[in-house]
Amino acid sequence: MDLTRIWARLNPLTSPFAILDIIIVAILFYWLLGVIRGTRAVQLLRGVGILLVLAIVLGAVAGDQLTTLGWLLTTIITPALIVGVPILFQPELRRALESLGRSSELLSRPMAGLNRSEVITTINTIARTTQQLSQQGVGALIVIERMSQLQEYADRGVILDSRVSMPLLMNIFYPNSPLHDMAVIVRGNRILAANVVLPLSEDVAGPRRYGTRHRAAKGISEQSDAIAVVVSEETGAISLMQDGRMVSYLTEARLRVMLADLLRISLEEAAAK
C-alpha cells in the first residue's frame, strides 16, 4: 500500500471535527470515571467491560463458527446489558445527572442564603462540637446539605428547624437521649432535622471497624453532594465523608479547614472567627 492510500485513510482522523470529537469523548469518559471512582460501580463496570471485550474478540476471531455464542450475544446478553446497566448504576447515574444540573455559580455558593460570617460560625460550631464529642467518646453523625435537597430524608426524622449551636448538638447526641441514634441534617446555619435514617452504603469494601454511622455517612455522600461528619463511638475518631470518600482521624483544626474548603470559605476567614 503506497503512502497516498495510507494518507487517504488517516486524513479523516486529522480534520478539526474529528479531533474535537475525540477530545469531547475523552472528557466525557474522564468525567464519568470521576463520578464512579471509589464506588461499587467500578467493579461492575470492570465486569461489563471484560464481557464486552471477550464478545468482541470471539466475534472477530471465530464469529462465523461460533453460531450459538453469536445468538446468545445478539438476543440475550446485549439486550440484558441495555436494560440492566441503568438499573445497576442507578445511584451513579443519579449523581451524574445531579452534578450536570448544578450551575457553577450555585456550586460556588452552596449556602447562598447566608452571609459569610454565618457560614463561618456554623463551620466552627460543628468543628468544636465534634471535637468535644470525640473527647467524651460520644458517637455522632452530622450531615451538611449542599445543592442536593435532603428534605425527603429529613421528613423521616424529627423536624427541629433550630439554629446550629454546640449545646443543642451535644444534647441531641448525648447517650440515651431520644434523638442520639441517627443523623442530624444541617441546612445553612440551622439544624433541619434529627433522628434521621439515612441510606446505608452497599459498598462492603471498607474496614470492618466502621459501623452503621460510617455506612450511613458513605451512603448519603454517594447519593448526594452532602458532607457527612462522623464521630466514632468506639474510637472517638472524627471522619469526613464526601462523594463516597472518607478522610479519618481529623483534628478540630483539620476538620475546620476541610469544611471551609468544601463550602468555599477562605481559610483566613475561618481562622479569624
N, C-alpha and C positions, 0 to 999 in steps of 0.2 A: 504494500500500500504506500503510495507516494505521499509527500508532505502536503500536497494540495488537498487530498482527500481527508487526511488527518485534521488539517485546519478547518475543513468544512464541518467536521463532526464536533470540533471543540468550539467553533465560533458562536453557536447559540448560547453556550455557557458563559461567554465573555461579554455579553450585552449588559448594559446597565440594569435592565429589569431583572435579568437572571441573577445578577449579583445581589440586587435588592431583595429578591425572593429568598435567596439563601440566608441573607442576614436576618430577615424577619422570622423565618422558620427557626434559626438558631436562637434568637431572642426568646421566642415562644417556648422552645424546649428548655432553655435556661430558667425562665420564669416558672415553668411547670415543675422542674426539679426542685426549685426553691420552695414551692408550695408544699410538696410532698416529702421533702427531706426530713428525716427524723421521725416519720410516721410509719405505720404498718403498710401503707401503700407502696413503699419501696420494695418490700419483699413480694407483694402481689404483682407489682409491675415487672419485677425481675422474672417471676414465673411465667407471666404472659409473654414477655419478650423472648424467653427461651423457647416456648412453644411455637411462637411465630417464626423464629429463626429456623427451627427444625423443620417446620412445614415448608418453608421456602426452599431450604436446601434439598429436602427429599423430593419436592416437586420439580426442582431444576435438574437433579441427578437422574431420577428414575420416575418421573411423573407419568410416563406412558404405561409403565409396567405395574405401578402400584395403584391399581384402579380402586381398590377398596379404601385405601388411605385417602385417595383423592375425593372419593364420595363422602367420607367422614368429614374431611376438611370443608368441603363446599356446602354440605347440607346440615351438618350438626355443629361442628366446632366454631366455624366462623359466625353463624347466627347467634350461638350461645355467647360468644365474646361480645358481640354487638349489644346484646341485651344485658349481659352480666356486668360488663365494665362500669356502666353508670351506677349500678346498684352497689358493687364492691367499693367503688371510690366515691360514694355519696358524700362523706364528710369532707374529703379533699376537694371535690367539685364545688361544694358549698363555700368553702373557704376561698377558693379561686374566684368564684363569682362575686363574693362579698368584697374581695380586695379590688376587683375591677370597678365595683360600684362606689368606691370611696375616692373622692376627689383629693388631689394633693393639698388643696387649701384646708379642707376639713381634717385631713390626716395630720397636718402640722399643728392644728389647734384642737386636740381631742376634747378639751374642756372649754369649748368656745364660750360657754355662758358665764365663765368665771374670770375674774381678773387674775393676774399672775400671782399676786400676794395670796389669794385664797388657794390657788393650786399648790403653792409652796408650803403653806400651812398644813394642807391635807397630807402632802408627802411627808413632812416632818412628823406629823402626828402618827401616821402609820408606821414610820420607821422607829420612833420611840416606843410605841406600844408593842410592836413585835419584839423589840429588844427586851422589854420588861417581861413579856410573856415567856420569852426564851429563858430568862434568868430564873423564873419561877417554875419552869417545866410544865407550862400550860400549852396545850395544842390549840392551833387556830388556823383558819383559812379565810383570807380576805381577798375578794375578787374586785378589781377596779375596772369598771366599764369604760370602754373607749367608743369606737364607732359602731361596733356590733351591739344592737339592743339586747339586753338581758332581762327584759320585762317578763318574758314567758317563764323564766326560772324564778324570778322574784315573786311572781304570783303563787308559786308553790310554797313559799315560806311565810314569814310574818312580816308584813309591811311596817316599817318604822318611820321612814322619811324624817330622820333626825340628823342634825349636824354631826359631822365626824369629830369625835373627841376621845381622848385617851380614857377617861373614866367610863364612858359608855362602852367602848370596845372591851375594856378589862372586865366589866360586869357581864357582857354578853358571853365571853369565853371562859368565865370563871367556872371551875368544875362543879357539876351538879346543877348549874343554872338551867332553866328551861330551854335556852337557845344555844347552848355551847357546842352541841354535837356537829352541826352542819356549818355552812358557809355564810359569810356576810358579803353582800354586794354593795359596793360604793359607787355612787353616781355623782360626779362632780365633787362637791365638798359635803355630801350628805350620805348617810347610810340608808340606802333604799330599802333593804330587807335583811333579815337574819333568819337563821334556821332554814337555809335554802338548800335543797337537794340538787346536786349537780350531776351531769352525766359522767360516768366513770370511763376512763380511757380503756380501750381494748388492747392497747399495747402492753404485753406482758414481759417485755424485754428489760424493764427497769429493775433496779436492785430489789431484792426480796424484803429488805428492811423498810421499804416505803409502804405505807398502809393506805387506807381509804382516802384520807385527806390529799395525799400526793396524787393518787389516781384521779380524784375529782378535779384537782388543780390542772393536771395534764389534760383531762377530758375537756374542760371548758376552754382551755387555751388552744386545743386542737380544733374546736368547733366555732371559735370566735377569735377576735383580736384582743380579748380581755387580758389583763395582767393578774396573775394569781400569786399571792404571797402566803407561804405556808410556814407554820412553826410546828416542828415535830414534838409530840408529847413525850416520846421516848428519849430523844437525844437533845432536844432544845435547839436543834439546828434550824436556821432560817433559810428558806429557799424561795427563789423567784421563778415562776413558770411563765413563759411567753412563747406563743407559736409552737407549743408542744416541746419546747426545750427548757431544761431546768439548770439553774445555777444554784449550788448549795453552799452551806456554811458561810453565809453572808454576815458581816458585821452591820451594826446600825448605819455607820458611815457609808459602807459599800452599797447597802440597800437604798439609801437616800440618793446616791449617785446614779444608780441604775434606774430608779423611778423617775428622777429628773430628766434623764436622757430619753426614756421612753415617752415621757409626757412633754417633751420639747421645752424643758426649762433649763436655763443656763446653770452650770454648777456654782458659779459665783453667787447667783441669786439665792439658790437653795442653801448654801453655806452661811449666807448672811442672816438668815432668819433664825 
